Amino acid sequence: MNIKEALEIATQTLKENNIENYKLKIKLLLSSILNKPKEYIMIHEEGKLDETLEKEFFSKVDRLKNNEPIQYIINSQEFMGLNFFVDKNVLIPQPDTEILVQEVIEISKKFDMKKINILDLCTGSGAIIISLAKEIDNCSFYASDISKEALNIAKKNAKNNNVNISFLESNLFENFSNEEKFDIITSNPPYIKRDCIETLSEEVKMEPIIALDGGIDGLNFYRKIIKESKNYLKDEGFLCLEIGYDQRKEVQNLFEENGYINVYSKKDLGQNDRIVVGKYKKE
Ligand SMILES: C[S@@+](CC[C@H](N)C(=O)[O-])C[C@H]1O[C@@H](n2cnc3c(N)ncnc32)[C@H](O)[C@@H]1O
């Protein structure tokens, strides 16, 4: 079978099954299988797909047909201009999370070249902390997650992107020593309201439930992280959290109730509230 015929069959299959953005997904899939850029496919449509590649292609088209995200099938997602390995054990890093990374980079500049340390709680694929490590000099980087499988992926991503991060398996701060204090703690925790999980798209529902479920009101992790971070932040350290578009008021209140100062929020490119930041001041 040649490339053109394979593309036609795949297009038909995914179109019939109402798969969103099927044209782009098919091109990404084929270019990943052939290990060539997308443009290659357009100018080599008459080229042959050998039997092994053809089999692999159609078995992956079947996965697309079953609503599996393309990123899990090609094991790749770009974030902050870097490439991250992803599979079903980690949340696919989202473009909106880049706002959080950019804000932490800005905050790190306030430390005036002093050596600082940054912790990313609930690190998943490691996208946040690895991007920070690429951008910030003179800093030690730490990351944790409750999932061993996610941590293995984060370690692989740190290695592929050539950065040095200390990883810890932990249920939030449970396995941290109380001696450990950070200048900046950042996190994109699970924050979807439990009842809303059923209403998510079939693709999103393929992501790990522990990466999504924020409890009945979606705020479980914020309550714990905002309270417990006070034991792990240095005086005048910053807590920077990603939030759901409708959680700004509640999360800002939690920061203020817990005595953080200079609390502010920022929107993402779609003009949705996306992060809340506060400064910890020792009483
Ligand atoms: C929304 S995902 C964020 C992943 C990544 N930081 C990102 O932004 O793409 C949340 C992550 O929290 C982790 N997680 C869930 N419960 C946790 C807990 N109790 N302690 C630590 N990590 C937890 C999940 O394994 C998942 O990797």
The ligand as a Tripos MOL2 file, in Angstrom:
@<TRIPOS>MOLECULE
LIG
   27    29     1     0     0
SMALL
NO_CHARGES

@<TRIPOS>ATOM
      1 C1         -2.9920   18.0200   36.9040 C.3       1 LIG1
      2 S1         -1.6500   16.8330   36.9420 S.3       1 LIG1
      3 C2         -0.2920   17.9520   36.6690 C.3       1 LIG1
      4 C3          0.8800   17.3420   35.9780 C.3       1 LIG1
      5 C4          1.9660   18.3610   35.5630 C.3       1 LIG1
      6 N1          2.4210   19.1310   36.7130 N.3       1 LIG1
      7 C5          1.4630   19.2880   34.4830 C.2       1 LIG1
      8 O1          1.1970   20.4540   34.7840 O.co2     1 LIG1
      9 O2          1.3400   18.8610   33.3310 O.co2     1 LIG1
     10 C6         -1.5830   16.4850   38.6620 C.3       1 LIG1
     11 C7         -0.5340   15.4990   39.1460 C.3       1 LIG1
     12 O3         -0.7310   15.3440   40.5620 O.3       1 LIG1
     13 C8         -0.3760   14.0370   40.9380 C.3       1 LIG1
     14 N2         -1.0210   13.7440   42.2280 N.ar      1 LIG1
     15 C9         -2.2860   13.3670   42.4700 C.ar      1 LIG1
     16 N3         -2.4930   13.2150   43.7930 N.ar      1 LIG1
     17 C10        -1.3250   13.5200   44.4110 C.ar      1 LIG1
     18 C11        -0.8850   13.5570   45.7680 C.ar      1 LIG1
     19 N4         -1.7350   13.2670   46.7640 N.pl3     1 LIG1
     20 N5          0.3780   13.9060   46.0330 N.ar      1 LIG1
     21 C12         1.2390   14.2040   45.0280 C.ar      1 LIG1
     22 N6          0.9010   14.1820   43.7210 N.ar      1 LIG1
     23 C13        -0.3740   13.8540   43.4130 C.ar      1 LIG1
     24 C14        -0.8600   13.1770   39.7860 C.3       1 LIG1
     25 O4         -0.1700   11.9470   39.7800 O.3       1 LIG1
     26 C15        -0.5470   14.0920   38.5850 C.3       1 LIG1
     27 O5          0.7100   13.7790   38.0650 O.3       1 LIG1
@<TRIPOS>BOND
     1     1     2 1
     2     2     3 1
     3     2    10 1
     4     3     4 1
     5     4     5 1
     6     5     6 1
     7     5     7 1
     8     7     8 2
     9     7     9 1
    10    10    11 1
    11    11    12 1
    12    11    26 1
    13    12    13 1
    14    13    14 1
    15    13    24 1
    16    14    15 ar
    17    14    23 ar
    18    15    16 ar
    19    16    17 ar
    20    17    18 ar
    21    17    23 ar
    22    18    19 1
    23    18    20 ar
    24    20    21 ar
    25    21    22 ar
    26    22    23 ar
    27    24    25 1
    28    24    26 1
    29    26    27 1
@<TRIPOS>SUBSTRUCTURE
     1 LIG1         1 GROUP 0 **** ****
